[in-house]
Each structure stands twice: as C-alpha cells, then as structure tokens.
Amino acid sequence: MASLEELRAARLGKLELIKKAGMDPYPSKIPRTFCLADAKLSFDEYAKEGGKKFGKEVSLAGRIMAIRGQGSILFAVLYDGKNDGKARFQAVFKKDAIDEKLFKLFTDAVDIGDFISVTGTFFTTERGEQSILVKSWTIAAKTLQPLPEKWHGIQDTDERYRKRYLDLLMNQELRELIIKKSQFWDITRNFLKSKGFLEVETPTLEITTGGAEATPFKTHHNDYDLDVYLRISVGELWQKRLMAAGFPKTFEIGRVYRNEGSSPEHLQEFTNMEFYWSFADFEDGMELTREMYIKIAQETFGTTKFTSRGHTFDLAHEWTKIDYASEIKKQIGIDIAKASDKEMMKKLDELGVKYEGTNRERLTDTLWKYCRKNISGPAFLINHPVLVAPLAKRIEGTETVQMFQPLIAGSEVGRGYSELNDPIDQKQRFDEQKKLIDAGDTEAMMPDDEFVEMLEHAMPPTCGFGFGERFFAILADKPIRELQMFPLMKPKK
C-alpha cells in the first residue's frame, strides 16, 4: 500500500497534467446550473422527451465520492452537501459522448475527493438511476491528499477531532446531528419569540463574571489597560438590568466560557440560552420550561421518548418535584441541614467520591451531584439551600430558595429561579461569596457592586432560566464534546 507521501506525490503529478491541459486547478468560479438536490427535483422537467427543455444542457458541481467503471465508460458520484448532506448525483463519462482529450484527462488526472463541474444532459440509466451524460467537465479544486476510507472513516478519536472537516464529510450520522443541533437552537429561539421574548446581545467581556459559579478565563484589554474575563453565563446580570430598564421579557443564545475540566457533560466553551421574565416567579418558569422542552424534543427529534446514558424517560409525562435535602437524605442517609462539614467529607469518602474544596457549599453540591445520577426524570429539583444559589430569592422563613432545575438521565439540564431583587440580601450573599474567593475558591461568584446599585433602583419580580448544550447531548445520547463542530485540540508536538 502506498504511503501518504507517495499518494501526495502522485497527485501533484496529476495537478501538473491539469495545468498542462490549460485548466486552472483552483478556479474562482465554475459552471453550475443548480445544486444536486434541485437537480433531482428538476430531473423530469429537463429530461422528458418532447418537453420544451429537452436536450438543454445543464451544469452540476460537487466533490467526487466514488468512481467506478473502466474502458470507454466511467461513473462518478458527485456530492455537494445540500439536502442535509444526502443529495448525490451520478455523472456518466462515455468516451463517444465527450472530447477524447477530456475523457483521457479525467481518467489520468482526476481522483476521488476532487471537486469538478460537469456539463451535459439528464438521462436515466438502464438500472433506473437519474444521471447526467457528461459532454464536458472542468476541475473545481484538486485534492492533494486522499479522503478516509469510505466505510470506516477516521477511527482514531484524536484524528477525527483534529480533522473534523473530513469526519463531517464521511460521517453522515455526525453530520445529521450537527444539523439537528442547529434546528434545536432555532426551535428554542422561535419558541421564545412566540411567547413575546426579545432576543438581546450582552457583553462577552466582563470586569466581573456573574450568573454562575465557575472559574473564568482571564485576558487583558490593551486599550483600557484592564484585566477582563470571558463571560461564564449568557448575560445574567446584564439581562436583569434590562428588567430594571423596563424590558418585560428578554433572552439570549450565545457562547460562554468556563476554565474547568472536561467530561461527557462539561466543556470550556459551549452555547447556552438564558431568558428573563418580569412579573413571573419560579412556578411560572417551571410551566414554561416544561412546555419548551417538549416542543424542542418533538420538533428536533420527532419524539418525547428517549433512552440515554442508561436512563429511559418521556418528556411528555408528568414532571415530579424532588426536594433537594430530602432526596440526599433518602439516597445516602445524610441530613445536609444538620451534618457537619467533617460528616459530609466522611460520607463522600465512604462513597468514593472525589471532591475539590472543603467549604460547605462545595461539599453540599458534591453530595447532590452523587445523588442526581440515579434520577431518570423528567423531574424538577426544588428547595435548594441558600448557600448553593446566591442569586435566587429565598423561600420566606427558610434557608432554601425559589429555584428549580430540570432533571433527566441523571443530569441537571437547566437552572431557573425567582431572581433575588432585594439589594440588601444580595449584598450580604455577595459578601459570603467574597469570603469563599478569599479562601481560595476559584469557582465562587464575584461580587458586583454596580449590580447591587441597580437593585437599589428596583428590579421587578423576575423569573430567570437557562440551559445549554448538555440538554441536546442527552437527547442525542452523545458526549457533549462529540457534538462540537470543532472541539478544542492541543497542537501536535
């Protein structure tokens, strides 16, 4: 078997043949009447004998995905990615229907993977396949390296991610999932707009990060000579300012960045959506979220029933409500309201759970994360402790908040709450977060004094909610990294 270097050398020789024939191997434009999907739709009109357009030449263009035949007749399968990547069209090269030099040049200089344009007339082969009988052709882009083997594609995961363009070309299942992911966000956007939400854009560079607990990426603004952070939420504190400004319903879909570890559910860069709804509370948010999730699933995947990560669930079924503290006590026998930090650490050690940080907030959150993996859902997690939700409104007379999280397949797939709009309470909670930062907790929420000042001007009762790509990954039953179009890769050494 020839090495890649030998194959590339052979193709460089073919490139010279194309140049000597007077063809530009990388032209800026080539003949193309319509895409291959439209060629199939227009085939009868153009090929029907006796029709007005009978015999009219058309031009098609695409990448050659297969070549077969020999001698005086060759068959090439063209592909241009239209129609969800399924549209392919057969080009037939007959020696007696094309200039002899062009036929020889095709056989001598063209490879699978090349982009070409063919001009000719439509006809149906004896096997009943719609085809174009080629009368002339020209190169559109010459490939110097071979495509992966058709049936197996790229097997090495690192190579698949590094050469994602080839993976997307050869892997139809992945290609369809990427298209579904785009539809997923379109459906989300259209649903919220149909409910009267205004799509907005908020800063991605911030002086202080807010809206989540995560370690941010830090960079430097040269013009202002100022350190800034890439946002860790989709403008939570900014969208709340819009509530104070009199916008009743807003949402944003955008990229967020968290400088944390990778897992099947976590990445450093991903897409999230957040909406904010004035004069609504977390109960209203739960109703809207359930409706939205069912709509997204039905229109993206054509069903509400899924099996994912060892769990089976139906989003159209009743969503149960699960109490945060009660569920932990039921599953592992520890009362988070009464247990000491040492008792929590002991329980985590018994369970074999690794944990970072020994403050009470981190320990409580880690205990919950161990328990959530056993819940298939659909369900809403409610009654979170105040210490794990520094931006949520307190349930009066308790140490819990008006917060909810959708649970499916053992994972949280969103977070919403009645937003805290008491500036005094908010300042106190920011002060508690500042203590965590001073103690070395890199994921604690940064205080934002200007946000507190906004609250002193009054923000109406508001429900906020957000979810991200994890929801789509669970519905697709794939690791979230697999569904990134271009995952971040370390450079090759």
ABEGO torsion letter per residue (X at the ends): XBBAAAAAAAAAAAAAAAAAAGBBABBABBBBABBAAAAAAAAAAAABBGBAABGBBBBBBEBBABBBEBEABBBBBBBAGBGGGABBBBBBBBAAABBAAAAAAAAAABBBGBBBBBBEBBBBBAAGBBBBBBABBBBABBBABBBBBAAAEBABAAAAAABAAAAAAABAAAAAAAAAAAAAAAAAAAAAAAAGBBBBBBBABBABBBGBBBBBBBBBBAAAGBBBBBBABBGAAAAAAAAAAGBABBBBBBBBBBBBBBBAABBABBBBBBBBBBGBBAAAAAAAAAAAAAAAAAAAAGBABBBBGGBBBBAABBBBBBBAAAAAAAAAGBBAAABBAAAAAAAAAAAGBBBBEABAAAAAAAAAAAAAAABAOBBBBBGBBAAABAABBBBBGBABBBBBBBBBGGBBAEBBBBBBABAAAAAAAAAAAAAAAAAGBAABBBBBAAAAAAAAAEBBBBBBBBBBAAAAAAAAGBBAAAABABBBBBBBX
